[in-house]
């Protein structure tokens, strides 16, 4: 038997991911696009409901306050998503609420001056206004770094070798949002996980009118089936004598969103009153804004691959960060209780459906805005148990992580230098945040615990983020370790053409601003 040829063994590197049905600037039919947009909206509801459900009770808010915050968060998500897809990176990314802001926000909630307020609703409003003020001030970090193109200059130091661990940990760093949450209600979570994988992978070739329905709408169909199943379990009294935590995670009637939601309500800026400003709160929040920026940078690169586009040039990436800063400013003005970042689960859905169309994401933004104003209808969808979302996150986050690892195809992974950098950055990116989490759980405060609260929040926020730790480690090692003669091993010859807008002719097709705005904002 003849020896196989090299091309039969090794897959050649590919700039653009193959196998997608629709790429960034190609669109499915309007009916299919609307259904896909609705699917992205339902997936975005998970984080949009989880964050207020966790924070609002700590602030002293009622179920009615929680509903208003969920509506506001969805409304601003829709606006930010439209701004990002039209004027930012123009990638098909949903801009949603971020968990990266938890440390500074919880620090504000436990501020002694706010905890002394005796009346719960007054404490909720005062805390919300303090969070708003901190977000408004901190948003200036992304606005300045983005629009001044400083982040573009910084991003030129990111090679494929340094980028791969960051993108991988954008997905893997959220592992505590996956199966640990599924395990809280396995009778719902496991069937959801199995059903989604079956529809999206094993039955993906099933077609109706030449449309792969099960693959394209696996999430929507699975959610409908398992939600009905969960409601049946709830109505039959299966959880009547179960522990409170089990009921909270399994029952479909524990969200208390539908009964407290108004029929129609339009969120508006400064709804909770004038924001209050505190230097300590703002400095702590700035760390979360930096983390959000780093995580979004990895997420944008993952989205570009799953939309079959070229990696966003430094200028486009910086432009997107600037608009994301505007989004955090809007979060502060409207009172969403958290800042913004790219929704990782929605990026995963691009790969699962094989549809990376920008139009689909813009339609999902329309659904966010529409249903945030129709309170009762939006609350109906928002009452889906968190366990159902967590089951899908197991797939979506893993898919995004694998996209990050795919950037290693442009590097020499037979180099011990590259193996060292990749392995150490991945391991420390998981291990250091895990140490910070375990320490915080045991001691009820982070490892950084000085008299300067803002300093504590800054360090604890930075080192709780897996992508941020991976970026610090990978970029430092990649730019200091055996640099001489390593450009080819690092993937720089391939990377160079994507560092500038005019470096590749395809960039104009994917990233040019609409309405001929490039005349006024020429790319660099």
ABEGO torsion letter per residue (X at the ends): XBBBBAAAABBBBBABBBGBABBAABBBBAAAAAAAAAAAAAAAAAAAAAAAAAAAAAAGBBAAAAAAAAAAAAAAAAAAAAAAAAABAGBBBBBBBBAAAAAAAAAAAABAAAAABABAAAAAAAAAAAAAAAAAAAAAAAAAAAAAGAAAAAAAABBAAAAAAAAAAAAAAAAAABAAAAAABAAAAAAAAAAAAAAAAAAAABBBGGBBAAAAAAAAAAAAAAAAAAAAAAAAGAAAABBAAAAAAABAAAAGAAAABBABBBBBBGAAEBBBBBAAAAAAAAAAAAAAAAAAAAAAAAAAAAAGBBBBBAAAAAAAAAAAAAAAAAAAAAGAGBBBBBBAAAAAAAAAAGBABAAAAAAAAAAAAAAAABAAAAAAAAABBAAAAAAAAAAAAAAAAAAAAAAAAABBAABAAAAAAAAAAAAAAAAAAAAAAAAAAAAGBBABBBABAAAAAAAAAAAABAAAAAAAAAAAAAAABGABGAAAAAGAAAAAAAABAAABAAAAAAABBBGGAAAABBBX
